[in-house]
Structure formats: structure tokens, C-alpha cells
Amino acid sequence: MKTGDFLANARVRALITREVLEERMRQHRAYGQQRHRDHATYDRAEFAFAEMLTESERQVNADPEMKTWQSILLEQVYGAMAADELPAERQRLVQAAAVIMAWIEDIDTRPAPGGGDGGS
């Protein structure tokens, strides 16, 4: 990717970030500070299932004809669920958040049907 391409959408990214933070504030007002466990159990089978799902999405993403925003995001989310160390889990969640932002950015910068640039 060219730097100019990335910089061209800086305003779009700022608007997305603002929207996400507004939603996070709404969630905080509704639910307060949320604290939940990272895994339902710490049984090895739980991680093995998530690892299997991660590998399945990784195989889909290896094929450019099959790869979708959904499969990219699922690989990251399942990867976070498969991580049995908190730093690795956090890294995969950051990657998932970046994929979500990229997906929204793609939606917001697509040409409108009929050739305009008003988004989809």
C-alpha cells in the first residue's frame, strides 16, 4: 500500500474513531465499567476448538477468490479466542479492531451506486 493511499483516508478514519468512541461511551452509560472473563473455561479443548476455527479461516483467506472481510475478521477473532496468553490475546484483539476499522473505511469510501463518491 502506498503511504498516500493511507493518508488520503485519514479524515474518514478520524470520523470512524469518533463514532466508535461515541458508541463505547453509550455502552459505558448503559452498562458501566465492564469486567468479564476472557475465556469460559481454561480447558485445553476450548483453545483447541478456537485454533481449529482460526486455521479454517486462515485457509479461506489464503485463496484470494474466497477471502472476504468476514473471513479476515473471523480469523482475527478466533485467533484471539485461541490465545492462551493475555499479551497474545490482546494483540489479536487490536488486529481485529484494525480489521473492523479497515472494513468500515472500505464501506465509507466506496463509490456510490451510479458512479458518485457518496459511499454505499
Backbone as CSV, one residue per row, in Angstrom:
resi,resn,N_x,N_y,N_z,CA_x,CA_y,CA_z,C_x,C_y,C_z
1,MET,0.849,-1.183,0.000,0.000,0.000,0.000,0.883,1.231,0.000
2,LYS,0.484,2.184,-0.774,1.210,3.441,-0.844,0.825,4.307,0.348
3,THR,1.788,5.083,0.872,1.517,5.964,2.004,0.420,6.957,1.669
4,GLY,0.436,7.490,0.456,-0.586,8.447,0.048,-1.985,7.871,0.142
5,ASP,-2.137,6.576,-0.224,-3.439,5.925,-0.118,-3.913,5.905,1.329
6,PHE,-2.998,5.591,2.222,-3.346,5.525,3.646,-3.685,6.914,4.177
7,LEU,-2.885,7.899,3.816,-3.108,9.260,4.296,-4.370,9.881,3.709
8,ALA,-4.737,9.468,2.507,-5.923,10.039,1.865,-7.189,9.783,2.667
9,ASN,-7.213,8.710,3.437,-8.404,8.365,4.211,-8.285,8.731,5.694
10,ALA,-7.337,9.571,6.049,-7.140,9.937,7.455,-8.399,10.563,8.051
11,ARG,-9.073,11.421,7.298,-10.299,12.063,7.804,-11.391,11.031,8.036
12,VAL,-11.515,10.081,7.111,-12.511,9.012,7.253,-12.222,8.214,8.520
13,ARG,-10.941,7.874,8.742,-10.549,7.125,9.932,-10.852,7.892,11.206
14,ALA,-10.624,9.196,11.185,-10.920,10.027,12.368,-12.415,9.999,12.670
15,LEU,-13.239,10.074,11.637,-14.692,10.024,11.844,-15.138,8.663,12.374
16,ILE,-14.536,7.597,11.854,-14.854,6.250,12.347,-14.456,6.120,13.809
17,THR,-13.261,6.604,14.155,-12.782,6.538,15.538,-13.720,7.287,16.465
18,ARG,-14.154,8.458,16.046,-15.096,9.240,16.852,-16.394,8.459,17.055
19,GLU,-16.894,7.867,15.983,-18.138,7.099,16.066,-17.990,5.900,17.016
20,VAL,-16.855,5.203,16.934,-16.606,4.059,17.820,-16.522,4.522,19.275
21,LEU,-15.832,5.630,19.524,-15.725,6.144,20.893,-17.084,6.593,21.423
22,GLU,-17.911,7.168,20.578,-19.262,7.546,20.997,-20.071,6.310,21.375
23,GLU,-19.937,5.251,20.590,-20.625,4.001,20.913,-20.104,3.419,22.219
24,ARG,-18.787,3.489,22.411,-18.200,2.977,23.663,-18.723,3.768,24.862
25,MET,-18.874,5.089,24.704,-19.442,5.917,25.786,-20.886,5.512,26.048
26,ARG,-21.667,5.247,24.983,-23.046,4.808,25.153,-23.093,3.491,25.928
27,GLN,-22.204,2.565,25.578,-22.137,1.289,26.284,-21.784,1.501,27.760
28,HIS,-20.839,2.401,28.017,-20.435,2.661,29.398,-21.599,3.244,30.208
29,ARG,-22.341,4.158,29.584,-23.514,4.713,30.280,-24.538,3.621,30.578
30,ALA,-24.717,2.719,29.635,-25.719,1.665,29.798,-25.274,0.569,30.764
31,TYR,-23.992,0.200,30.740,-23.535,-0.976,31.479,-22.454,-0.696,32.518
32,GLY,-21.933,0.538,32.551,-20.834,0.843,33.462,-19.547,0.188,32.995
33,GLN,-18.555,0.180,33.883,-17.274,-0.460,33.558,-17.510,-1.958,33.493
34,GLN,-17.243,-2.549,32.360,-17.494,-3.973,32.182,-16.250,-4.790,32.525
35,ARG,-16.469,-5.840,33.263,-15.403,-6.785,33.612,-15.948,-8.187,33.368
36,HIS,-15.331,-8.897,32.440,-15.747,-10.256,32.128,-14.504,-11.126,32.006
37,ARG,-14.685,-12.415,32.188,-13.563,-13.342,31.999,-13.206,-13.382,30.519
38,ASP,-11.970,-13.711,30.218,-11.517,-13.813,28.839,-11.920,-15.136,28.197
39,HIS,-12.104,-16.170,28.976,-12.467,-17.485,28.456,-13.542,-18.084,29.347
40,ALA,-14.433,-18.871,28.738,-15.487,-19.521,29.511,-14.872,-20.513,30.496
41,THR,-13.869,-21.216,30.041,-13.128,-22.140,30.895,-11.664,-21.974,30.531
42,TYR,-10.824,-22.655,31.222,-9.425,-22.690,30.822,-9.047,-24.111,30.439
43,ASP,-10.048,-24.854,29.961,-9.859,-26.211,29.469,-9.157,-26.150,28.117
44,ARG,-8.188,-27.001,27.894,-7.423,-27.014,26.638,-8.332,-27.213,25.422
45,ALA,-9.433,-27.935,25.592,-10.351,-28.181,24.471,-10.945,-26.877,23.962
46,GLU,-11.189,-25.923,24.856,-11.732,-24.622,24.432,-10.761,-23.929,23.479
47,PHE,-9.497,-23.940,23.796,-8.493,-23.312,22.948,-8.319,-24.087,21.641
48,ALA,-8.369,-25.423,21.720,-8.197,-26.249,20.527,-9.306,-25.972,19.507
49,PHE,-10.535,-25.807,19.967,-11.648,-25.523,19.061,-11.433,-24.169,18.381
50,ALA,-11.046,-23.153,19.151,-10.782,-21.826,18.577,-9.613,-21.885,17.594
51,GLU,-8.586,-22.671,17.910,-7.455,-22.842,16.991,-7.915,-23.477,15.677
52,MET,-8.826,-24.455,15.762,-9.347,-25.093,14.559,-10.116,-24.076,13.702
53,LEU,-10.929,-23.242,14.339,-11.671,-22.211,13.615,-10.721,-21.194,12.983
54,THR,-9.677,-20.817,13.717,-8.674,-19.885,13.189,-8.024,-20.459,11.937
55,GLU,-7.603,-21.710,12.011,-6.941,-22.350,10.871,-7.891,-22.466,9.681
56,SER,-9.141,-22.736,9.936,-10.128,-22.821,8.868,-10.250,-21.486,8.132
57,GLU,-10.341,-20.388,8.877,-10.431,-19.061,8.259,-9.120,-18.685,7.574
58,ARG,-7.991,-19.113,8.138,-6.685,-18.836,7.516,-6.617,-19.492,6.138
59,GLN,-7.139,-20.707,6.029,-7.156,-21.402,4.741,-8.058,-20.680,3.742
60,VAL,-9.209,-20.205,4.203,-10.095,-19.428,3.329,-9.364,-18.182,2.842
61,ASN,-8.687,-17.488,3.746,-8.010,-16.239,3.405,-6.797,-16.434,2.504
62,ALA,-6.281,-17.649,2.435,-5.149,-17.926,1.545,-5.583,-17.942,0.087
63,ASP,-6.874,-18.057,-0.149,-7.408,-18.084,-1.506,-8.034,-16.727,-1.822
64,PRO,-7.417,-15.931,-2.692,-7.949,-14.595,-2.990,-9.398,-14.608,-3.482
65,GLU,-9.824,-15.704,-4.091,-11.202,-15.800,-4.581,-12.200,-16.029,-3.451
66,MET,-11.743,-16.546,-2.332,-12.621,-16.869,-1.197,-12.575,-15.803,-0.096
67,LYS,-11.474,-15.081,-0.030,-11.218,-14.119,1.039,-12.288,-13.021,1.059
68,THR,-12.838,-12.746,2.234,-13.823,-11.682,2.420,-13.484,-10.921,3.690
69,TRP,-14.114,-9.774,3.867,-13.942,-9.052,5.128,-14.364,-9.951,6.297
70,GLN,-15.441,-10.707,6.129,-15.919,-11.576,7.197,-14.868,-12.617,7.575
71,SER,-14.264,-13.254,6.563,-13.279,-14.295,6.864,-12.016,-13.708,7.492
72,ILE,-11.626,-12.523,7.059,-10.454,-11.862,7.652,-10.720,-11.560,9.122
73,LEU,-11.884,-10.982,9.398,-12.229,-10.646,10.786,-12.353,-11.901,11.639
74,LEU,-13.006,-12.920,11.130,-13.166,-14.151,11.917,-11.820,-14.779,12.245
75,GLU,-10.874,-14.747,11.311,-9.541,-15.281,11.618,-8.931,-14.555,12.814
76,GLN,-9.076,-13.234,12.850,-8.512,-12.456,13.958,-9.248,-12.732,15.277
77,VAL,-10.572,-12.780,15.214,-11.361,-13.001,16.436,-11.111,-14.412,16.976
78,TYR,-11.163,-15.414,16.091,-10.888,-16.777,16.541,-9.459,-16.888,17.061
79,GLY,-8.533,-16.176,16.426,-7.152,-16.178,16.904,-7.039,-15.620,18.314
80,ALA,-7.796,-14.577,18.595,-7.804,-14.020,19.961,-8.389,-15.031,20.942
81,MET,-9.435,-15.710,20.521,-10.059,-16.707,21.392,-9.137,-17.908,21.624
82,ALA,-8.269,-18.194,20.654,-7.358,-19.327,20.768,-6.120,-18.998,21.597
83,ALA,-5.840,-17.714,21.797,-4.633,-17.314,22.530,-4.794,-17.662,24.008
84,ASP,-3.825,-18.369,24.542,-3.909,-18.721,25.956,-2.993,-17.860,26.825
85,GLU,-2.408,-16.852,26.220,-1.602,-15.867,26.946,-2.212,-14.493,26.716
86,LEU,-2.373,-13.718,27.762,-3.034,-12.420,27.667,-2.378,-11.465,26.663
87,PRO,-1.033,-11.348,26.605,-0.439,-10.445,25.605,-0.792,-10.842,24.165
88,ALA,-0.797,-12.125,23.857,-1.146,-12.579,22.506,-2.626,-12.326,22.237
89,GLU,-3.451,-12.570,23.228,-4.882,-12.311,23.075,-5.123,-10.831,22.792
90,ARG,-4.475,-9.965,23.546,-4.623,-8.524,23.355,-4.165,-8.105,21.966
91,GLN,-3.028,-8.646,21.520,-2.514,-8.303,20.184,-3.526,-8.690,19.109
92,ARG,-4.112,-9.877,19.201,-5.095,-10.304,18.207,-6.352,-9.443,18.265
93,LEU,-6.748,-8.991,19.450,-7.912,-8.106,19.554,-7.632,-6.759,18.899
94,VAL,-6.414,-6.238,19.067,-6.033,-4.993,18.386,-6.079,-5.219,16.873
95,GLN,-5.580,-6.354,16.421,-5.623,-6.666,14.986,-7.070,-6.749,14.505
96,ALA,-7.943,-7.365,15.305,-9.365,-7.456,14.934,-9.986,-6.063,14.861
97,ALA,-9.648,-5.205,15.820,-10.171,-3.838,15.805,-9.707,-3.093,14.557
98,ALA,-8.453,-3.308,14.159,-7.929,-2.653,12.952,-8.632,-3.175,11.699
99,VAL,-8.933,-4.475,11.668,-9.670,-5.039,10.528,-11.065,-4.423,10.474
100,ILE,-11.713,-4.299,11.621,-13.044,-3.688,11.658,-12.979,-2.263,11.142
101,MET,-11.978,-1.523,11.570,-11.832,-0.148,11.103,-11.596,-0.111,9.596
102,ALA,-10.751,-1.004,9.086,-10.480,-1.049,7.647,-11.748,-1.399,6.867
103,TRP,-12.553,-2.295,7.406,-13.787,-2.694,6.738,-14.765,-1.518,6.679
104,ILE,-14.920,-0.818,7.793,-15.792,0.364,7.820,-15.261,1.424,6.863
105,GLU,-13.944,1.623,6.864,-13.312,2.590,5.955,-13.602,2.224,4.504
106,ASP,-13.522,0.936,4.188,-13.832,0.488,2.834,-15.278,0.821,2.484
107,ILE,-16.198,0.532,3.389,-17.612,0.842,3.158,-17.807,2.338,2.945
108,ASP,-17.176,3.134,3.817,-17.377,4.585,3.771,-16.718,5.272,2.584
109,THR,-15.775,4.606,1.931,-15.076,5.241,0.808,-15.408,4.604,-0.536
110,ARG,-16.339,3.697,-0.571,-16.753,3.093,-1.840,-17.534,4.104,-2.660
111,PRO,-17.369,4.032,-3.968,-18.202,4.884,-4.816,-19.674,4.505,-4.642
112,ALA,-20.522,5.514,-4.690,-21.951,5.266,-4.593,-22.425,4.566,-5.857
113,PRO,-23.484,3.784,-5.755,-24.019,3.184,-6.979,-24.294,4.292,-8.009
114,GLY,-23.948,4.042,-9.246,-24.117,5.043,-10.276,-22.896,5.894,-10.505
115,GLY,-21.795,5.636,-9.764,-20.532,6.297,-10.060,-20.175,7.480,-9.177
116,GLY,-21.053,7.934,-8.278,-20.685,9.046,-7.371,-19.751,8.554,-6.308
117,ASP,-19.344,9.454,-5.409,-18.439,9.031,-4.334,-19.067,9.245,-2.962
118,GLY,-20.366,9.016,-2.852,-21.062,9.222,-1.591,-21.098,8.038,-0.672
119,GLY,-20.321,7.002,-0.950,-20.325,5.820,-0.107,-21.447,4.881,-0.509
120,SER,-21.480,3.732,0.151,-22.515,2.756,-0.199,-23.609,2.715,0.832
